[in-house]
């Protein structure tokens, strides 16, 4: 997203690859490492990982954290011992993120 004239001023270019399925799974595990949240199981983990492919680590983490927040907000009147992350919310956020990145 940087101007070509600006890029020519740098001597070194670093390419960062997008995460593969295994790396996405590991990122999800790290985000949820404290074990305070679990997925509701309405959408399979495999399908969520496949849908997250093509996004950066940052975009995946951002959408997952937003899904956690929205899921908690939806449960505010009925607190659970171990809140469930609404996988449909996360799936919708992944789609929105991909659409937003495609238009930039």
GROMACS elastic network, one bead per residue, 0.5 to 0.9 nm:
[ bonds ]
;  ai    aj funct       b0    kb
    1     4     6  0.89747   500
    1   104     6  0.87806   500
    2     5     6  0.84807   500
    2     6     6  0.68246   500
    2     7     6  0.67658   500
    3     6     6  0.53395   500
    3     7     6  0.64152   500
    3     8     6  0.89714   500
    4     8     6  0.63438   500
    5     8     6  0.53641   500
    5     9     6  0.70941   500
    6     9     6  0.55178   500
    6    10     6  0.75613   500
    7    10     6  0.56804   500
    7    11     6  0.87328   500
    7    13     6  0.85829   500
    8    11     6  0.76265   500
   10    13     6  0.72317   500
   17    20     6  0.88066   500
   17    56     6  0.82444   500
   18    53     6  0.78526   500
   18    54     6  0.64344   500
   18    55     6  0.65348   500
   18    56     6  0.53833   500
   18    57     6  0.72010   500
   19    22     6  0.78121   500
   19    23     6  0.53769   500
   19    24     6  0.59748   500
   19    53     6  0.71391   500
   19    54     6  0.76683   500
   19    55     6  0.76144   500
   19    56     6  0.66616   500
   19    57     6  0.66662   500
   20    23     6  0.52764   500
   20    24     6  0.61434   500
   20    25     6  0.86789   500
   20    49     6  0.89898   500
   20    53     6  0.66953   500
   20    54     6  0.83932   500
   21    24     6  0.50907   500
   21    25     6  0.62064   500
   21    26     6  0.86709   500
   21    46     6  0.87087   500
   21    49     6  0.61707   500
   21    50     6  0.69362   500
   21    52     6  0.84348   500
   21    53     6  0.68823   500
   22    25     6  0.50966   500
   22    26     6  0.62631   500
   22    27     6  0.86812   500
   22    49     6  0.87145   500
   23    27     6  0.61364   500
   23    28     6  0.86603   500
   23    57     6  0.88861   500
   24    27     6  0.50077   500
   24    28     6  0.62512   500
   24    29     6  0.86044   500
   24    49     6  0.64161   500
   24    52     6  0.75245   500
   24    53     6  0.77435   500
   24    57     6  0.76172   500
   24    60     6  0.78851   500
   25    28     6  0.51843   500
   25    29     6  0.62475   500
   25    30     6  0.87084   500
   25    45     6  0.85607   500
   25    46     6  0.88935   500
   25    49     6  0.67874   500
   26    30     6  0.61620   500
   26    31     6  0.86551   500
   27    30     6  0.50479   500
   27    31     6  0.61758   500
   27    32     6  0.85998   500
   27    57     6  0.75823   500
   27    60     6  0.83041   500
   27    61     6  0.74833   500
   28    31     6  0.51457   500
   28    32     6  0.61914   500
   28    33     6  0.83125   500
   28    60     6  0.84243   500
   28    61     6  0.75732   500
   28    64     6  0.79576   500
   29    32     6  0.51969   500
   29    33     6  0.56357   500
   30    34     6  0.83747   500
   31    34     6  0.80654   500
   31    61     6  0.73179   500
   31    64     6  0.82350   500
   31    65     6  0.81194   500
   32    35     6  0.57117   500
   32    36     6  0.71457   500
   32    37     6  0.64596   500
   32    38     6  0.78188   500
   33    36     6  0.80395   500
   33    37     6  0.88805   500
   34    37     6  0.79671   500
   35    38     6  0.72132   500
   35    82     6  0.85068   500
   36    81     6  0.87713   500
   36    82     6  0.59452   500
   36    83     6  0.71096   500
   36    84     6  0.89505   500
   37    68     6  0.80377   500
   37    82     6  0.59082   500
   37    83     6  0.54239   500
   37    84     6  0.57910   500
   37    85     6  0.65677   500
   38    41     6  0.86385   500
   38    82     6  0.71363   500
   38    83     6  0.66830   500
   38    85     6  0.58658   500
   39    42     6  0.80739   500
   39    43     6  0.86042   500
   39    45     6  0.83840   500
   39    83     6  0.85050   500
   39    84     6  0.51925   500
   39    86     6  0.64509   500
   39    87     6  0.63005   500
   40    43     6  0.77984   500
   40    83     6  0.88189   500
   40    84     6  0.51713   500
   40    85     6  0.57577   500
   40    86     6  0.57134   500
   40    87     6  0.63280   500
   41    44     6  0.60082   500
   41    45     6  0.77661   500
   41    84     6  0.88362   500
   41    85     6  0.87973   500
   41    86     6  0.82214   500
   41    87     6  0.69975   500
   42    86     6  0.77642   500
   42    87     6  0.63008   500
   42    88     6  0.71820   500
   43    46     6  0.84647   500
   43    47     6  0.68049   500
   43    48     6  0.70379   500
   43    86     6  0.88264   500
   43    87     6  0.57578   500
   43    88     6  0.67329   500
   43    91     6  0.82286   500
   44    47     6  0.52799   500
   44    48     6  0.64132   500
   44    49     6  0.87252   500
   44    87     6  0.82776   500
   45    48     6  0.50594   500
   45    49     6  0.61063   500
   45    50     6  0.85541   500
   45    87     6  0.87254   500
   46    49     6  0.51512   500
   46    50     6  0.61615   500
   46    51     6  0.85769   500
   47    50     6  0.50562   500
   47    51     6  0.60991   500
   47    52     6  0.85951   500
   47    91     6  0.89918   500
   48    51     6  0.50114   500
   48    52     6  0.61384   500
   48    53     6  0.88028   500
   48    87     6  0.79443   500
   48    90     6  0.81044   500
   48    91     6  0.65137   500
   48    94     6  0.85833   500
   49    52     6  0.50181   500
   49    53     6  0.64453   500
   50    53     6  0.53429   500
   50    54     6  0.88198   500
   51    54     6  0.80465   500
   51    55     6  0.88613   500
   51    91     6  0.74250   500
   51    94     6  0.69649   500
   51    95     6  0.77575   500
   52    55     6  0.58676   500
   52    56     6  0.85811   500
   52    59     6  0.87115   500
   52    60     6  0.64398   500
   52    91     6  0.84661   500
   52    94     6  0.63122   500
   52    95     6  0.85314   500
   52    98     6  0.87449   500
   53    56     6  0.82064   500
   53    60     6  0.88003   500
   54    98     6  0.80476   500
   55    58     6  0.79915   500
   55    59     6  0.59215   500
   55    60     6  0.63396   500
   55    94     6  0.84567   500
   55    97     6  0.81621   500
   55    98     6  0.71114   500
   55   101     6  0.88461   500
   56    59     6  0.51919   500
   56    60     6  0.62567   500
   56    61     6  0.85684   500
   57    60     6  0.52679   500
   57    61     6  0.61162   500
   57    62     6  0.84733   500
   58    61     6  0.52110   500
   58    62     6  0.59312   500
   58    63     6  0.85507   500
   59    62     6  0.50566   500
   59    63     6  0.60853   500
   59    64     6  0.85059   500
   59    94     6  0.82045   500
   59    97     6  0.71756   500
   59    98     6  0.89427   500
   60    63     6  0.53396   500
   60    64     6  0.61611   500
   60    65     6  0.86477   500
   60    94     6  0.74128   500
   60    97     6  0.88103   500
   61    64     6  0.51407   500
   61    65     6  0.61184   500
   61    66     6  0.85288   500
   62    65     6  0.52834   500
   62    66     6  0.61553   500
   62    67     6  0.85861   500
   63    66     6  0.50466   500
   63    67     6  0.60672   500
   63    68     6  0.86495   500
   63    90     6  0.64253   500
   63    91     6  0.87760   500
   63    93     6  0.57392   500
   63    94     6  0.63097   500
   63    97     6  0.76870   500
   64    68     6  0.62684   500
   64    69     6  0.87239   500
   64    85     6  0.88405   500
   64    90     6  0.60803   500
   64    93     6  0.81439   500
   64    94     6  0.85014   500
   65    68     6  0.50292   500
   65    69     6  0.62909   500
   65    70     6  0.86771   500
   65    90     6  0.88467   500
   66    69     6  0.50412   500
   66    70     6  0.61190   500
   66    71     6  0.84329   500
   66    89     6  0.87889   500
   66    90     6  0.77415   500
   66    93     6  0.80101   500
   67    70     6  0.51362   500
   67    71     6  0.59423   500
   67    72     6  0.84973   500
   67    85     6  0.67047   500
   67    86     6  0.69224   500
   67    87     6  0.77277   500
   67    88     6  0.88011   500
   67    89     6  0.57232   500
   67    91     6  0.86933   500
   67    93     6  0.73497   500
   68    71     6  0.50937   500
   68    72     6  0.61315   500
   68    73     6  0.85759   500
   68    83     6  0.88964   500
   68    84     6  0.82227   500
   68    85     6  0.55377   500
   68    86     6  0.75727   500
   68    89     6  0.87812   500
   68    90     6  0.81793   500
   69    72     6  0.51642   500
   69    73     6  0.61733   500
   69    74     6  0.86719   500
   69    85     6  0.86973   500
   70    73     6  0.50015   500
   70    74     6  0.61979   500
   70    75     6  0.86994   500
   70    85     6  0.85098   500
   70    86     6  0.82468   500
   70    89     6  0.76045   500
   71    74     6  0.50937   500
   71    75     6  0.63610   500
   71    76     6  0.88037   500
   71    83     6  0.80462   500
   71    84     6  0.71861   500
   71    85     6  0.55614   500
   71    86     6  0.56291   500
   71    87     6  0.89455   500
   71    89     6  0.75930   500
   72    75     6  0.50279   500
   72    76     6  0.61461   500
   72    79     6  0.84581   500
   72    83     6  0.70998   500
   72    84     6  0.81327   500
   72    85     6  0.77833   500
   73    76     6  0.52051   500
   73    77     6  0.85746   500
   74    77     6  0.77071   500
   74    78     6  0.86432   500
   75    78     6  0.52548   500
   75    79     6  0.59068   500
   75    80     6  0.77046   500
   75    83     6  0.79036   500
   75    84     6  0.89360   500
   76    79     6  0.59830   500
   79    82     6  0.85710   500
   79    83     6  0.73928   500
   80    83     6  0.52218   500
   80    84     6  0.80930   500
   84    87     6  0.86582   500
   85    88     6  0.87704   500
   85    89     6  0.81485   500
   85    90     6  0.80488   500
   86    89     6  0.54469   500
   86    90     6  0.67240   500
   86    91     6  0.88623   500
   87    90     6  0.50229   500
   87    91     6  0.60156   500
   87    92     6  0.85338   500
   88    92     6  0.61245   500
   88    93     6  0.85814   500
   89    92     6  0.51642   500
   89    93     6  0.62374   500
   89    94     6  0.87224   500
   90    94     6  0.61687   500
   90    95     6  0.86867   500
   91    94     6  0.51546   500
   91    95     6  0.64090   500
   91    96     6  0.87501   500
   92    95     6  0.51919   500
   92    96     6  0.62403   500
   92    97     6  0.86530   500
   93    96     6  0.50063   500
   93    97     6  0.60501   500
   93    98     6  0.86190   500
   94    97     6  0.50920   500
   94    98     6  0.62619   500
   94    99     6  0.86471   500
   95    98     6  0.52284   500
   95    99     6  0.62178   500
   95   100     6  0.86239   500
   96    99     6  0.50842   500
   96   100     6  0.60703   500
   96   101     6  0.86074   500
   97   100     6  0.50824   500
   97   101     6  0.61737   500
   97   102     6  0.85592   500
   98   101     6  0.51619   500
   98   102     6  0.60970   500
   98   103     6  0.88157   500
   99   102     6  0.50831   500
   99   103     6  0.64918   500
  100   103     6  0.54519   500
  100   104     6  0.67739   500
  101   104     6  0.53840   500
